[in-house]
Amino acid sequence: MSTNAPRLATDDPVLFAFAEEVGSDGAIAVAGGRTRWSQGGALAEGTRVVEAPRGVVEYKPAEMTVCVRAGTPVAELEAALGEAGQRSALPNRGGTVGGAIAVGENHVDRLGRGAIRDSVLQVRYVSAEGRLVASGGPVVKNVSGFNLPRLLTGSLGTFGLFAELILRTNPRPEVSRWLRGQGVDPAATFDGLLRAAAVLWDGESTWVHLEGHGVDVDEQSRALDRIGQFEPVEEPPPLPPESWSMSPAQAARVDREKTGDFVASIGVGRVWAQKPQPLAAPDPVVRGLCERAKAIFDPTGRLNPGRQP
């Protein structure tokens, strides 16, 4: 694999100024909203920290794409998209667009909005050599070759530092309804619905998010009545600060002794927990692939040292 991605076809002085600030020497990291600052391990002492440029560059509602700089708060992006009745797949938990994609955490409505990795069409980033490069395309049909946007999503900035991104957007639903069932089986709830935006479980209660056309949401609400007793609520439960990755089967039987208070996303394999997830020893083959990729993208180890995606 080669990182000979094309140089960014732009004369935007903001992006080139960011690349110049990153430079080509010394340990470097980008700070977003610092909402997931400890994800993947502590940053090595002495690392220089910079901020990515900010702002929505171009929004095309008809094409359902938006070009946005990495330092833009997710809340600011969602406000801009909301004016055209659209939204993104990014979690709106106080962070920035670049930070959300670097962490790779999906929105709580992963089942309805889709995976964050699938929404990233193009990345414009600064390489370890200080070059401003791009990979991907503004629409899916223009993308060919190795999909670097997918690789960089969730990499915690260890392969490149995001400057600007093109994201896929999707329409806001006509109706959105949260319901909560005390003591209702979360697996039976998930299996009994055609398509929920989210099914959450905290060990005691099950929350369901139904979205879509009013007639469809009403029909799914009646399906819930056949599963258990659900009551309307204003919003989902508050999510604990730490994010665990599990298989969907494991997420349906979380061990509270290990996680502390938790909220599990049923059918997805994501668990928000009070305690951080222990770093497991990777499979030797996987570890070897990761080390080879790191050596290609960041041979001197200057990008976010100390972090492990």
C-alpha positions as CSV (number, residue, x, y, z in Angstrom):
1,M,0.0,0.0,0.0
2,S,1.2,3.5,-0.8
3,T,0.2,6.9,0.6
4,N,0.9,8.7,-2.6
5,A,-2.5,10.4,-2.4
6,P,-2.9,13.4,-4.7
7,R,-2.0,16.8,-3.4
8,L,-5.1,18.7,-2.5
9,A,-6.5,20.6,-5.5
10,T,-7.2,23.9,-3.8
11,D,-5.7,27.3,-3.3
12,D,-7.4,27.7,0.1
13,P,-4.9,29.6,2.2
14,V,-6.6,28.4,5.4
15,L,-5.8,24.8,4.7
16,F,-2.2,25.5,3.6
17,A,-1.7,27.6,6.8
18,F,-2.9,24.6,8.9
19,A,-0.4,22.3,7.0
20,E,2.4,24.8,7.7
21,E,1.5,24.9,11.4
22,V,1.6,21.1,11.6
23,G,5.0,21.1,9.8
24,S,7.1,18.0,9.4
25,D,9.0,17.7,12.6
26,G,8.2,16.9,16.2
27,A,5.4,15.1,17.9
28,I,2.0,16.7,17.0
29,A,-1.7,16.3,17.8
30,V,-4.9,18.1,17.0
31,A,-7.3,19.1,19.8
32,G,-11.0,19.2,19.0
33,G,-13.5,19.6,21.8
34,R,-11.5,17.3,24.1
35,T,-14.6,15.3,24.8
36,R,-12.8,12.0,24.0
37,W,-9.3,13.2,24.7
38,S,-8.2,10.1,26.6
39,Q,-9.6,7.7,23.9
40,G,-6.9,5.2,22.9
41,G,-4.5,6.1,25.6
42,A,-2.7,9.2,27.0
43,L,-0.9,11.5,24.6
44,A,2.9,11.4,25.0
45,E,4.4,14.1,27.1
46,G,5.8,17.0,25.1
47,T,3.5,16.6,22.2
48,R,2.6,19.9,20.5
49,V,-1.1,20.4,20.2
50,V,-2.8,22.5,17.5
51,E,-6.4,23.2,16.4
52,A,-7.9,22.4,13.0
53,P,-9.5,25.1,10.9
54,R,-13.3,25.7,11.4
55,G,-16.3,26.4,9.3
56,V,-18.8,24.9,6.8
57,V,-17.2,25.5,3.4
58,E,-19.9,24.2,1.0
59,Y,-23.3,22.6,1.5
60,K,-25.3,21.0,-1.3
61,P,-28.6,19.9,0.1
62,A,-29.8,18.5,-3.3
63,E,-26.7,16.3,-3.5
64,M,-26.9,15.5,0.2
65,T,-23.2,16.4,0.8
66,V,-21.4,19.0,2.9
67,C,-17.8,20.1,2.9
68,V,-16.8,21.1,6.4
69,R,-13.5,21.9,8.1
70,A,-12.4,19.5,10.8
71,G,-12.4,22.0,13.7
72,T,-16.1,22.8,13.3
73,P,-18.2,21.8,16.3
74,V,-20.7,19.1,15.4
75,A,-23.5,21.3,16.9
76,E,-22.6,24.0,14.4
77,L,-22.7,21.6,11.5
78,E,-26.1,20.2,12.6
79,A,-27.5,23.7,12.8
80,A,-26.5,24.4,9.3
81,L,-27.9,21.1,8.0
82,G,-31.1,21.6,9.9
83,E,-31.9,24.7,7.9
84,A,-32.4,22.4,4.9
85,G,-34.1,19.6,6.9
86,Q,-31.1,17.4,6.9
87,R,-28.6,15.9,9.4
88,S,-25.4,13.9,9.6
89,A,-24.4,10.6,11.1
90,L,-22.0,12.2,13.6
91,P,-22.7,12.1,17.3
92,N,-23.5,15.5,18.8
93,R,-21.8,15.2,22.2
94,G,-19.9,18.5,22.4
95,G,-17.0,17.7,20.1
96,T,-15.8,18.7,16.7
97,V,-16.3,17.1,13.3
98,G,-12.7,16.0,13.0
99,G,-12.7,14.7,16.5
100,A,-15.8,12.6,16.0
101,I,-14.4,11.1,12.8
102,A,-11.0,10.5,14.4
103,V,-12.6,8.6,17.3
104,G,-15.0,6.9,14.9
105,E,-17.9,6.7,17.5
106,N,-21.3,6.3,15.8
107,H,-24.4,8.3,16.7
108,V,-26.7,6.8,19.3
109,D,-29.1,6.4,16.3
110,R,-26.6,4.2,14.4
111,L,-29.4,1.9,13.2
112,G,-31.3,4.9,11.6
113,R,-28.5,7.2,10.5
114,G,-26.0,4.7,9.4
115,A,-22.3,4.2,10.3
116,I,-20.1,7.2,10.6
117,R,-17.5,5.4,8.5
118,D,-19.9,5.1,5.6
119,S,-20.7,8.9,5.7
120,V,-17.2,10.1,5.1
121,L,-16.8,10.6,1.3
122,Q,-13.5,12.5,1.2
123,V,-10.8,13.4,3.7
124,R,-8.3,16.3,3.3
125,Y,-5.6,15.8,5.8
126,V,-2.0,16.8,6.7
127,S,0.4,13.9,6.4
128,A,3.3,13.1,8.8
129,E,5.6,14.9,6.2
130,G,3.5,18.0,6.5
131,R,1.9,17.6,3.1
132,L,-1.7,18.6,2.4
133,V,-3.3,15.6,0.7
134,A,-6.7,14.3,-0.2
135,S,-8.4,10.9,-0.7
136,G,-11.9,9.9,-1.7
137,G,-14.4,11.9,-3.8
138,P,-17.3,14.2,-3.3
139,V,-19.7,11.4,-4.4
140,V,-19.5,7.6,-4.0
141,K,-19.4,6.9,-7.8
142,N,-16.2,9.0,-8.1
143,V,-14.3,6.9,-5.6
144,S,-11.9,4.2,-6.8
145,G,-8.9,2.4,-5.4
146,F,-8.1,1.9,-1.7
147,N,-10.6,3.6,0.5
148,L,-8.4,5.8,2.7
149,P,-11.4,7.7,4.3
150,R,-12.5,4.4,5.8
151,L,-9.1,3.6,7.1
152,L,-8.6,7.1,8.6
153,T,-12.0,7.1,10.4
154,G,-11.4,5.8,13.9
155,S,-7.6,6.0,13.6
156,L,-7.3,8.7,16.3
157,G,-5.2,10.9,14.1
158,T,-2.3,8.4,14.0
159,F,-2.2,8.2,10.2
160,G,-3.0,11.9,9.3
161,L,-4.5,15.1,10.8
162,F,-7.8,16.0,9.4
163,A,-8.1,19.5,7.9
164,E,-11.4,19.3,5.9
165,L,-14.0,16.6,5.0
166,I,-16.8,15.9,2.7
167,L,-19.7,14.1,4.4
168,R,-22.8,12.5,3.2
169,T,-26.0,13.9,4.8
170,N,-29.5,12.4,5.2
171,P,-33.0,13.8,5.6
172,R,-34.5,14.5,9.0
173,P,-37.5,12.3,9.6
174,E,-41.1,13.5,9.7
175,V,-41.7,12.0,13.1
176,S,-39.3,11.1,15.9
177,R,-40.5,9.3,19.0
178,W,-38.7,7.9,22.1
179,L,-40.3,5.2,24.3
180,R,-39.1,3.5,27.4
181,G,-40.1,0.0,28.8
182,Q,-39.2,-0.9,32.4
183,G,-38.0,-4.5,32.6
184,V,-38.7,-5.3,28.9
185,D,-36.4,-7.7,27.1
186,P,-34.1,-5.6,24.8
187,A,-33.4,-8.5,22.4
188,A,-37.1,-9.3,22.0
189,T,-37.7,-5.6,21.4
190,F,-35.0,-5.4,18.7
191,D,-36.2,-8.5,17.0
192,G,-39.9,-7.4,17.1
193,L,-39.4,-4.1,15.2
194,L,-39.0,-3.7,11.5
195,R,-36.5,-0.9,11.8
196,A,-35.8,1.2,14.9
197,A,-33.4,4.1,14.9
198,A,-32.0,2.9,18.2
199,V,-32.7,0.3,20.9
200,L,-30.9,1.0,24.1
201,W,-30.6,-1.0,27.4
202,D,-29.2,-0.1,30.8
203,G,-29.7,-3.4,32.5
204,E,-33.1,-2.4,33.8
205,S,-35.0,-0.4,31.1
206,T,-35.2,-0.6,27.3
207,W,-35.4,2.6,25.3
208,V,-36.6,2.6,21.7
209,H,-36.2,5.4,19.1
210,L,-38.8,5.3,16.3
211,E,-38.4,7.6,13.3
212,G,-40.0,8.0,9.8
213,H,-43.4,8.8,8.4
214,G,-46.1,9.2,11.0
215,V,-48.1,6.2,9.8
216,D,-45.0,3.9,10.0
217,V,-44.0,5.2,13.5
218,D,-47.6,4.5,14.7
219,E,-47.5,1.0,13.3
220,Q,-44.2,0.3,15.0
221,S,-45.5,1.7,18.3
222,R,-48.4,-0.8,18.1
223,A,-45.8,-3.6,17.6
224,L,-44.1,-2.5,20.8
225,D,-47.4,-2.9,22.7
226,R,-47.3,-6.6,21.8
227,I,-43.8,-6.9,23.3
228,G,-44.2,-5.0,26.6
229,Q,-45.4,-1.9,28.2
230,F,-43.7,1.2,26.8
231,E,-44.3,4.8,27.8
232,P,-43.3,7.9,25.7
233,V,-40.3,9.8,27.0
234,E,-38.6,13.1,25.9
235,E,-35.1,11.7,25.2
236,P,-32.8,8.7,25.6
237,P,-30.9,8.0,28.8
238,P,-27.8,10.1,29.5
239,L,-24.8,8.3,28.0
240,P,-21.8,7.5,30.3
241,P,-18.5,9.0,29.2
242,E,-16.5,5.9,28.1
243,S,-17.2,4.0,24.8
244,W,-16.7,0.3,24.6
245,S,-16.7,-1.8,21.4
246,M,-18.2,-5.2,21.7
247,S,-20.0,-7.8,19.5
248,P,-23.8,-7.3,19.4
249,A,-24.2,-10.5,21.4
250,Q,-21.8,-9.2,24.1
251,A,-23.6,-5.9,24.3
252,A,-26.9,-7.7,25.1
253,R,-25.3,-9.2,28.3
254,V,-23.0,-6.5,29.7
255,D,-21.2,-7.2,33.0
256,R,-21.8,-4.2,35.2
257,E,-18.9,-5.3,37.5
258,K,-16.6,-4.5,34.6
259,T,-18.3,-1.4,33.1
260,G,-20.0,0.3,36.0
261,D,-23.2,2.0,34.9
262,F,-23.8,1.5,31.2
263,V,-26.1,2.0,28.2
264,A,-25.8,-0.6,25.5
265,S,-26.8,-0.1,21.9
266,I,-28.6,-3.4,21.0
267,G,-27.9,-4.8,17.5
268,V,-24.8,-2.5,17.1
269,G,-22.2,-3.6,19.7
270,R,-21.5,-0.2,21.2
271,V,-21.7,0.3,25.0
272,W,-21.3,3.6,26.8
273,A,-19.9,2.8,30.3
274,Q,-18.7,4.5,33.4
275,K,-15.3,2.7,33.3
276,P,-12.8,2.8,30.4
277,Q,-12.5,-0.4,28.3
278,P,-9.3,-2.3,29.1
279,L,-7.0,-2.5,26.1
280,A,-6.9,-6.1,25.0
281,A,-3.8,-7.6,23.4
282,P,-4.4,-7.6,19.6
283,D,-4.3,-10.6,17.4
284,P,-0.6,-10.9,16.2
285,V,-1.7,-10.8,12.5
286,V,-3.8,-7.7,13.1
287,R,-1.0,-6.1,15.1
288,G,1.4,-6.7,12.3
289,L,-0.9,-5.1,9.8
290,C,-1.3,-2.1,12.0
291,E,2.4,-1.7,12.5
292,R,3.0,-1.9,8.8
293,A,0.4,0.7,8.0
294,K,1.7,3.0,10.7
295,A,5.2,2.7,9.3
296,I,3.9,3.7,5.9
297,F,1.8,6.7,7.0
298,D,3.9,7.9,10.0
299,P,7.4,6.4,9.9
300,T,8.8,8.6,12.6
301,G,5.8,8.2,14.9
302,R,5.1,11.9,15.3
303,L,1.3,11.8,14.8
304,N,-0.6,11.5,18.1
305,P,2.1,9.4,19.9
306,G,0.8,7.3,22.7
307,R,-2.6,6.7,21.1
308,Q,-3.7,3.3,19.9
309,P,-6.8,3.2,17.7
